[in-house]
Amino acid sequence: MISYEYPLNERIRTLLRLEDLFARADFFIAQDRGLEHHAALLVLFEICEVTSRADLKSDLLQEMERQKQILEPLRNNPAISVEALDGMLGNIDITTLKLRGMMGKVGQHLRDNEWLMSIKQRTGIPGGVCEFDLPSYHFWLSQDAELRRSDLTSWLAPMLAIRDGILIVMRMLRDSGNAAGYLAKNGAFQQMLSGRVVQMLRVRLNSEVPCFPEISANKYAINIRFTALGGPQKPRNCEQDIEFDLTLCSL
């Protein structure tokens, strides 16, 4: 199965972007080659840009506090695992403390590093980080992998509370809805929301289906058009009936 997620507001869009960036940072930092650590540093710069929103930390704190107030009364529900509930509440408490302990703007430690900012400026130029442009960076990329990994880890560390908060909020968002099966006649599907508040859609379909969903939605309706790549040509509409699962998610 392949899952496609579509945010219906800017806040969820930002969280999805950051979730993807942090996952890429973890992947590339764990590698050993200089080119992979170069990719990791570029991802850190992207995280720094996306987290420049001044209200991101407060958004996460408010949402986790709201979810905590929703979860606490569930202790007396016999259908709820107390162990799982305590684990989630513990994660919320720990992450909340880390977020409250963050000082200044997210990523400010990167902006204050003149050497990193000199590299960041050159990354906006095609081929701008060649060894003759930035010999100091070429020297760093030639160092032992563990030394580079240590540096990258230290640059990422001050932003990990943001990552942990995002993982908690996105897990709750994904778990908030129940998947239902639908059929897109001739590759097209529409569903009215009838006043229901939805923050994110999740579409899952068999990986063998040679199509992908193009989604558009607003507070009134969901429209999904399944499309095929069509080889070297522009994408074309799928004219076949397609079975898929749809989940409406909302915190």
N, C-alpha and C positions, 0 to 999 in steps of 0.2 A: 504494500500500500504506500502511496505517496500522499503526504499531507500538505495542503496549501492554506496559509492563514492570511486573513485580510482584516486589517484594523479599520474601525469605523470612526475613529477620532485621532487627533494629533498626539494625544498623550500615549495611547497604546502604540501608535506608529513609532514614536521615539523609543519606547521600551523594547519593541521588537528589533529595532535597529541596533540598540545597545546590546541586547542579548546575543545577537549574531556576532557583533564585533568582539565581545568578551570571549565567546567561544573560539573565534579565530585567533585571538591573542593567545589563549591557552594552548591551542594546537601548535602554532608556529614557535612559541617559546620553548615547547618541549622538544623541538627538533634540534639538530646539531650544526647544520651548515650555515655559512654566512648569509647566503641568499634567503634562507628561511627566517633568520633573525632580522634581516632587513625588512622582510614582509611583516614580521611581528612589530617592529618599530613603526612602520607605516600605519598599522592598525591602532597602535597607541595614540598616534596623532589624530586619527579619525575619532577615537573615543573622546579625546580631549575636545574636539570640535563639537561633537554631538552633546556632550555634557555641559557645554557652556551655558545651557539654560539655567538661569539662576534659581528656578523653583523646582528643579528635579529632586533634590534631596528632601525638601518639604513635602512634595507630592508623595514620595515613597513613605515617609514617616506617617503622613495622614492616612494613607491607604492601609498600612499595616496596623495602625491603631484601630481603624474602623473594622478590619477583619478580626482583630483580637476580640473586640467587643461582641462580634457576631459568634465567634467560636467558643468563648468562655461559657455561655449558658448551655452548651451541648454536652457538658460533663455528665448531666443526669439522663442523657438519652441512651437507652439500652442498645440502640442500633449503632452507636458510635464507639470505636475503639479508643479507650482512654489512653492507651500507650501512644497511638498515632496522634491523637489530639495533643497530648503533652509534648510530643516531639515537635509538632508544628508551632505550638505556642512558645516553646523554648527557642526555636530558630528565630521567631519573630522578636522575642526579647533580646537575644544576643545581637541580631542585626540592627535593631533599634538603637541599642547602646553604641554600636560602632558608628552608625550614621550620625548620632548626636555628638560623637567625639570628633567628627571631621571638622576641620577648621578651614575657613576661606572657601573659595570657589573650587569645584571639582577640577582636577587637572592643573591647578595653579603651580604645583611643583614642577611640572613639565615646562610651563610657560616661563618660569623663573630660571630655567637652565639655558644659558646662552648658547652652549654648544648644541644642544638638541634643537633649539629654535633655528640655528643656522642650517641644520640639516633639513628641518621642516620647510624652510623657505626654498631650498633647492629642489625639494620633491615636487614643487609645483611647476618645475621646468622639465619638459621631456628630456630624459637622459641627464638630468642635472646633478645626479649624485655619483658621477663617474669618479674614479680615483684621482684624476688630475684636477677635478673641481673641489673635492673634499678629501685631501690626503689623510687628515686625522680620522675621518670616518672609515676610510679604507684600512687604516691601521687597526682600528677597533674591530672591524669585521674579520681581520686576520688573526685576532687573538684566539685563545683557547675557547671552545664552545661553552665550558662551564663558567668562564669569566663573563662572557656575553650574556649567558642565561641569568647569572646573578644580577647583572645590571638591569636587564629587562624586567626581572621579577621585582626588583626594588622600585622601578619606575611604575609598575602596575599596582604594587601593593596599596598605595594610598587611595586607590579607586575601587578596591575590592568590596568595600561595604556597599557601594552603589550596585555592583554586580550581584551581591547576595540579596539585596533588597529587590532587585528586578526579578531574580529567580523565584523568590517567594511569591511576589505579586502575580507573575505570569503563570506559575503553577496553579494558584487559586483561580485565576481567570480561565485556564484551560479546563480545570475540574468543575467549573460552574455549570457547564451545559451537558446535555445528553445527546449523543449522536442518533440521528434518524436516517433511514434509507430513503432515497428518492430516485426518480427516473427523469432524466432530461430528454424530452422528446425531440428528435432531430438535433440533439446537441444544445438545446436551449431550455432554460429553467427560470421561473419567476415565482417569488413568494412574497406576499404582503406581510408586513410586520404587525399590523393592526394595533399600533400603539406600544408594542413591546420594546423596551430599551435593550439594545444590543451593542456591545463594544467591539466584538471581534467575531468573525466567521471562521470556521474550520471546515475545509472540504477535503475529503479523503476518497481516493479512488484507486482501483487496481493499477499497479505499475505497468501492466501489460496493455492497458488502454492507450492507444497512440495519440492521446489528446491531453491538453492541460486547460484548466478553467481560467477564463478572464472574468473577473468579478467586478461589479459595480453595485453600490448599495448606498442608501440613505436611511433616514429614520422612518420612511414609509415602505420601502420595498427592497428586495434582493433580486438582482439579475445576474445570471451566470450563463456565459456562452462558452462552450467547449470548442477549442481551437487546436488544429494540428500544425506542425511546423511546415510541412509541405516541401521538404528538401531545400534547394537553394532559393526557392521563390518565397514570397511573403506568406505569412501564416494564412491558413484558410479555415473556414468554418467546418466543424465535424457535422455531417448530416445524419449520423447514426444515433440510435437511442443509447444513452450512457447511464449506467447505474453508479451512484455515488452516495457517500454519507455526508450529512451536513450537521454541524454543531453550532448553535447560537450561544455565545459566551458573554457573560456580563457579571461584573463584580457587585 
